[in-house]
């Protein structure tokens, strides 16, 4: 095949409009700001796992697409979330990542709030009597919070559908693993990567990219994978057997460590649009959440889940299984980060014009169906076609 000149390089790929993506969706600042409001401002997003808030008055803070959030378990045991902003002068209320407290006290002027978001303390309050300001009118801005299978989700929109309506049946293939035994987070890492947020999500949606990983080329039987697409851009994969013994001195994983509903050497994944992935690799679960920072930078948070109360030796083995693939020194995670940043190097500069998502294998093996489902939902919510977001000829 000959090389291409400028005109043919810039020309749209000769595939259906749904089977390629414009490079502008990764780099244009207008699109990025619209994504924050039209997508992240309206969908349900994972805040944490319930095991991260085990006791009353435990809290965690997160930054979600430019909005700081407090997630806390109140004295009544209910988990609530609030925008992490003091009602008085707009200062960030809580700076710690996690902790346990009955009251959130702003460092600036010592205004205080309880775990249900009520303003319960204003120093020297009499000076506000003349203007009529009352503590009961100064509570925190509550954010919708709900949970499913031990996963705690938030939604910035008061009008969005319920969590169950949003998820639909998308997590059903993974429900035995998530509910068959009590789980807890044993590993948490957060990393900022120099890439657009969608570039990381694509590493979890693009089954074809397994060819990048030496480990997967040796151990994973791609042709057996089955892909299921759900409404709303969600997807799931399963039926992929792993031959761990084909890699170095590794051995097949022990069935005694297998999570409910999956064999120790099986793999099942689930993706919720736009930024959430569960990867179940037989004996351990990894959860990814991706948060946009700028058009060219993302935050990815990874959680490893194991069985609560298991023996020390079983936990040690489970952590080893997790880290073989997904730790900082693992085989896959660093390569995924490099892939996202290499795409950023070209889409961010405008050197790359399009991305092709045209593999068709009847939703088996390395079909690009999950990517097409993702961008179909992206296009719907954005009101822009992903292949030509500015309708340029």
N, C-alpha and C positions, 0 to 999 in steps of 0.2 A: 504494500500500500504506500502511496506517495505521502510525503509530508504536506502540511497545509500552509497556505498563505494567510494573511490577516483576515481577509473576508471569509474564507472557509472555516477558519478557527473560531470566529465569532458567531458563525451561523448555528442556529439551534440544531441539536442532534436529530437525526432522521428516525425518531421514535414517537409514540403518542405523547401528547402534552402531559399526561399523568406520569410519564416514565423518565422525566428529567427535572432537575431543580436549577434555578438560576443562582449564580454565585452571589447575587445581590442580597439574598436572604441571610447570608452570613456576615455581611459587612456594612450594609446601609444603616446609618444611625436613625433614620426615620422609621425604618422597619423595626429596629430594636426597641424604640420607645413605644411603638404600637403593640409589640409583643407583650411588654410589661402590663399594659392596660387591658388589651383585648383578650389575652390568653392568661397570663399569670394573675391578673386581677380578678379572674372569674372561675378558675378551676380549683378543685380540691388538691392540696399538696401535702405530702408527708411532713409532719413536724418532728416526730420521734416515735419510738416504740414504747409501749406502756411500761416496760421494765426499766426505762430510764427515769420514771417518776414513781418509784415503788411506794413512797411514804407520803402521808398528808403533808402539804406545804412544800414538797419538792418542786423545783422549777428548772426549766431550761430556757435559754434565750437563743433565738435564731434571727438571721437577716434573710428575709424572703423577698427577692426581686425588688430591693430598695426599701422595704418596709421592715423595721425592727419589731420583733414579736417576743412576748413572754408567754410560755406555756407552763401552767402550774396545776398541781392537784390540790384542791381546796380542802378545808377542814371537813367538808361533807363527802370527801372522796371523789368528787366530780372533777374532771379535767376541763379547764377553761383556758382561753387564750386572749391576750390583749395586745394592742399596739403598745410598744415599749416607749411611750412618750408621756411625760408628766403633763397634766392638764393645766398647770400654772404657767410656766414660761417655755414649754416645749422642749425641755432638756431630755436626753435619753435617761430613762428612769433607772434601769438595771444594766450594769456593765459586766457583771460576772456571767460566765457561760452557764453555770449551773449552781445549785445550792438548795438550802432549805430555810424558809423564812415565813412567818405569819404575816409580815408587813413589808411592803416595798416602800422604801423611804428615799425620796429624791435628795441627792447630795446638795443640790443647789440652794433650796430654801426649806428643806426638811418636810415637805408635804408627804403624807403617808397614805397608802392604799392597802386594802386587805386582799386576800386571795380570791375574793369574788369581784374585785375591781372597784369597790366602793372607796371613795375618798373618806378616810377616817381620821385625818389629822391635818389641820392647818395651823401652824404656829401664829400666835397673836391674832386670832380671828376677828376680834372686835373691830379692827380697822376696816373690815369689809362690810360692816353693818350698814353704813350709809349708802353703799352702792347696791346692796341687796344680794351680793354673791354668797351662795350657800354651798357647803361641802357636798350636800346630796346632789347638787347639779354638776359636780366636778369629777365624776367617776371616770375610769379609764374607758377607752373605746374597745368594746369586746369584739372579738373575731369569732366567727362561726367555727365550732370545733366538734368533731365527731370521730368515732373509731370503728374499725372493722378488723377482725382477726388479730387484735392486739396492736394494730397500727393506728396511730393518732394523726388525723388529718385536720388541716385548717383551710378556710376559704375566706378571702377578703371581701367577697361580694355577699350582700344580704339577700340578693334576688336569685342567686344561682340555684340549680336543682340540688336535691339532697345528695349526701354522699352515696347512698345506695343507688340512686338514679344515675349518678355520674359513673360509678364503677360498673354497674350492670352485672353481667356474668363473667367479667374479665379475670377475676381472681379465683373463680371456682376451681380451675385445674390445680391451683396451689393450696386450696383450703385444707386438705389433709395434713400437709406439712406445717401449716401455720397454726392449726387448731388441735392437732392430734396429741400434742404434748405441750407443756408450758415452756416457753422460750424466753431467753434473755439475751441482751446485747453483751457480747464479750470483747468486741473490737470496734473501735470508732476511729476513723481518720478523715480529715478534711484537707483538701488540696485545691489551690488555685492554679489553673492551667491557662496558658495563653492561647485561647481559642474561643470561638463562638460556642454557646451552650449546646446548639444542635449537633455540633461535631462530636461531642462526647456521647450524646444520646444515640447517635448513629452507630457507635461502636457496640451498643447493646441491641440495636435493631437490625444490624447488617450481619446476617449469618455468613455471608460470603467472605467477610474479612477474617474468618478463622484461618484462612490460608496465610495470613500474616504471622500467626503465632506458631513457632516451631513445635511447641508443646501440643497444640491442638492438631497439627498435621500428623503427629505421631500417635495420638491417643484417641481422637474423636472420630466417630463414624458419621459423617455429615449426611449421607444419603438417607439415613433412617429418620431424620428430623421431620416432624410435622408441625405446620404453622397454622394457628387459628386466629382469625381477625374478628374483632368485636366492634360494635358501634363506638363512636367517639374517639377513634384512633388508637384504641387499646389492642393488645395482641398477646399471644402466648405461644410458646414452643415446647415440644416434648418429644419423647421417644428416641432420644439421642443417647446411645450407649457409649461408655468411656472405657478404653482399654489402657488403664494406667500402667499396667505391666510392660507396655511397649516403650516406656520412656525410662531410660537409665536403669537405676536400681529400685524404681518404684514398684509397688505391689498393688493388686486389686484392693479396694477398700472393704473393710470388714462389715458384713451385713448387720452385725450387732449394733453398729453406730448409725445405721440408716434411719432417717427421719420417717415418720408415718407417711404412707402413701407414695413412697419412692424407694427404689432399690439403691444400695450404696454406690453402685456404678452407673446410675442413671443421671440425667440432667433435665430439669424443667425450668423454664423462665417465664416471667410475666412482665409486661410493660403497660403502664398507665400513661396516657398522654397528659401532659407533655414531657414530664421530667422524672419519672419514677420507674425503677426496674427492680424486680426480685429475681435473683439467680439462685436456684436450688441445685447444688451439685451433690446429691445423694446424702451426704453426712453433714452438710453445713449450708447455711443460707447467707447470701450477701444481698444487701439492699443498697441501691444507689439513688441519691437524689441530686439533681443538677439545678443550680441556680445561676441565672445570668447576672454578671457584674457590669459588663460593658459589651459592646458588639464584639470585642476581641479578647474577652476574659471571662472565665466561668469559675464557679465554685462547685466541686463535687464532694459530697459526703458519702462515705461508705460505712456500712454497719455489718458486722459479722454476728450471726445469731446461732446459739447452741441451746442445748437442753438444760433448763434450770434444775439445779440440784444433782447433776450427774457427778460421777466420781472424778477425782483429780486426774486419773490416768486417761479417762475418756475425754475430758475437756482438753487435756494436752494434745491428744491425737486429733481432736476436732480443730483446734487452733492450727495445728500443723497442716491439716487438709486445706483450711482456709488460706493460709499464707503461701502454700505452694503456688496457687494461682493469683491471689488477689492482694497479698501484702506488698509493701513498698519494694521488698526484695523478691517478690514472686515473679512468675514467668509471664503473666499476661498483663497485669495492671500497668506497669511502666510502658509496655509497648502500645497499649491503647492511648496513653497520654501522648506519646510521640506521634501516633497517627493523627490525633486531633490537632496537634500543633503544626504538623506538616501541611494539613489542609488549610490551617489559618495562614500559613506563610504564603499561600497562593491566592486563596479567596480574599484574604484581608488586603492584599495589595492590588487585587483586580486582575492578576495574571491568569487565574482560572475563571472561565466564564460559565461553565455548567457542570452539574454532577449527574451522572447517568444512573438510574435505578430501574433498569429494564430487564432484569433476569426474571424469566417465567419458568417455574418448575412445578406448576400445579400445587403451590403452597407446600412444597416439600424441599428437603435439602437446603440449597442456598438461594431459594426464591427471594426476590426483593419485596415481597408483598407487605412486610411490616413497615418498610420505609415508605412505600406508596400509601399505606393506610395513615401513617403519621402525617405525611404532607397533604393528604386529602383533608384531614381535620384541621391542620394548620391553615390551609387555604380557606376553609369554611369560616373559621373564627376570625381570621384576619381580613376577610373580604378581598383577598388578593390571590391570584393563582401563583403557586410556588414556582412554576416554570417561567413566569413573566410578571413579576409583582407590580411593575409600573406600566404594564400594557404597551411596551415599546415594540415597534415593528422591526 
